[in-house]
Amino acid sequence: MMPLFIVDLRDRATGRAAAVRVTREDALLPLGALLDRVLRTDTEAVVRAGGLAPEQESSLFRLQDLAYPVRDNGDLADRPYRGLRWRHQHEGFPYDLRLPAAFERVRRGDAPDVLVLPLQMDRHDLKYERTWRGFHARRFHRFRPAFAQLLPHGRPDSPDRAAAYIEQTARCIWRADFENYSRFLPHGIPLKTGDETLERIAAGGGGVCTEKVLALKLITDAAGLDSRVVFAGPHTGRAPLPLKKLRAMLNELASYDFTYARRHMRYWDHVALEYRLEDGRRLLVDPSGGNIPFLCHPAGPFLDRRSGRRDVPVRMLAVAEPVTYHRVPEKLGLDFLFAWETWITDVELMQVFDNRLGLLVCRDMFVTPVVTGSATKRVVAIESWRRYATEHGLGMAVEGEPAGPAEAARFAELEALHPRAIASCRAALPGLEAKYRAYILRRHGIDKPFHADLMVLDRRPLGLSAEDVGAA
């Protein structure tokens, strides 16, 4: 019996994967020519021909524009990105694109053998060459049906209509959960692109600030509106933006080790968008949600240094901090988003723990995992949080831990208000535990199980109700 030839593709940074069946003749081609046929094909036609499982069609489509640049009209370019490497998925050695690749045989007694080529897409040496408008045009055209209900009605064919279009879209995204939990659900992605974030929002989820900004930018790029990424951070209003330092950090493609750059990272702790309308108006738009107030206001008071730049008070738990927005060169802002999507190792864990965003931030509650490797450390960690909650008058509950009547009642109230979100946080814990274990093994060489408890902190201090607490 003639064996089956399967090209198993996986992107190293995101984990996106697709297994494509090819012919024997294609399998004998030099690897570069084989990949050109697989990644420059009509994915829907491949499914119809039986070469790809229907549930993997969108993954293959997204792998294509990770490997190939996209022209402004949304078409794939003729050649892949410079610096793209293909490696063996398990052994890590690089392939020579000029030579046919050796498929690996999987023997099956009662069916044709399968010859598999396990390829890993390594984008570590890519440069910042994405054509964002073309990339967004391609993704918007392909995935629009999945999030069509989120799109505003009408066309932004005048400045006033454009402003209304932007505000309506941004509010819809702002209302969605400010969450990290979707990254740890089955088939979760370390950092979602704009189309993937919109799919999650349509399904009842959400994203963090970078993901929501990408979602808003994708829609408004498709509508032909001009937007620029804006950086923001706490206590950054007095000093000028350290542009050279930020650019140098993004240019360190080899490591992205920010250990000695913490004081500069606070300048891009948060992102938003500035829109430039045809009549000269500029709007600062922040669709993040969670503990960030909705912004769709004239940009001058927030971004013009001559006006003093208005701060926005933002409170995660007990203490409000002044957050200042900063204009940045367009390329720096886009390169930042590309870097976070592509090169930051364990970005999902960094957002949960290092950036202290937990799994979910709402107007009235903060949900975070307490991850520990022993019973003793679990007790210490929970008690530390309990002292913090007591000091600041916040209600606190840890699932599985005894709670007083007041704490139990407040948690029950919060769960009743957000049943789907808290259920999603629970469902994310096994995936988070697995990723945390893999991180510790890779970083410290220690392989041990970790346990994650779900902790809820009530963001309503001093007995205030949910209605009394603003978004900030």
Salt bridges, closest charged atoms under 4 A:
ASP11 OD2 - ARG123 NH2 2.96
ASP26 OD1 - ARG37 NH1 2.54
ASP36 OD1 - ARG40 NE 3.74
GLU57 OE1 - ARG142 NH2 2.11
ASP65 OD2 - ARG138 NH1 2.74
ASP65 OD1 - ARG139 NH2 2.76
ASP78 OD1 - ARG40 NH2 3.93
ASP78 OD1 - ARG71 NH2 3.32
ASP96 OD2 - ARG98 NH2 2.91
GLU104 OE2 - HIS88 NE2 2.51
ASP113 OD2 - ARG105 NH1 3.04
ASP113 OD2 - ARG107 NH1 3.35
ASP122 OD2 - ARG12 NH1 3.20
ASP122 OD2 - ARG87 NE 2.73
ASP125 OD1 - HIS124 ND1 3.35
GLU129 OE2 - ARG82 NH2 2.27
ASP157 OD1 - ARG161 NH1 3.03
ASP160 OD1 - ARG281 NH2 2.76
GLU167 OE2 - ARG171 NE 3.38
ASP177 OD2 - ARG420 NH2 2.66
ASP195 OD2 - ARG62 NH2 2.81
ASP195 OD1 - ARG139 NH1 2.96
GLU196 OE1 - ARG16 NH2 2.75
GLU196 OE2 - ARG62 NE 3.57
GLU199 OE1 - ARG62 NH2 3.15
GLU211 OE2 - ARG183 NH2 3.76
GLU211 OE2 - LYS192 NZ 3.16
ASP221 OD2 - HIS136 ND1 2.94
ASP221 OD1 - LYS217 NZ 3.31
ASP226 OD1 - ARG228 NE 3.40
GLU274 OE2 - ARG282 NH1 3.78
GLU274 OE2 - ARG327 NH2 2.88
ASP279 OD2 - ARG281 NE 2.78
ASP286 OD2 - HIS270 NE2 2.63
ASP304 OD1 - ARG327 NH1 2.71
GLU321 OE2 - HIS235 NE2 3.46
GLU330 OE2 - ARG228 NE 3.59
ASP335 OD2 - ARG247 NH2 2.94
ASP335 OD2 - LYS331 NZ 3.28
GLU341 OE1 - ARG130 NH1 2.79
ASP346 OD1 - ARG442 NH2 2.50
GLU348 OE2 - LYS435 NZ 2.92
ASP354 OD2 - ARG262 NH2 3.79
ASP364 OD1 - HIS418 NE2 2.95
GLU383 OE2 - ARG386 NE 3.66
GLU391 OE2 - HIS392 NE2 3.99
GLU399 OE2 - ARG426 NH2 2.63
GLU401 OE2 - ARG378 NH1 3.03
GLU407 OE2 - ARG386 NH1 3.74
GLU413 OE2 - ARG460 NH1 3.13
GLU415 OE2 - ARG426 NH2 2.54
GLU433 OE2 - HIS451 ND1 3.80
ASP447 OD1 - ARG437 NE 2.82
ASP453 OD2 - ARG378 NE 2.69
ASP453 OD1 - HIS451 NE2 3.26
ASP458 OD2 - ARG410 NE 3.03
ASP458 OD2 - ARG460 NH2 2.70
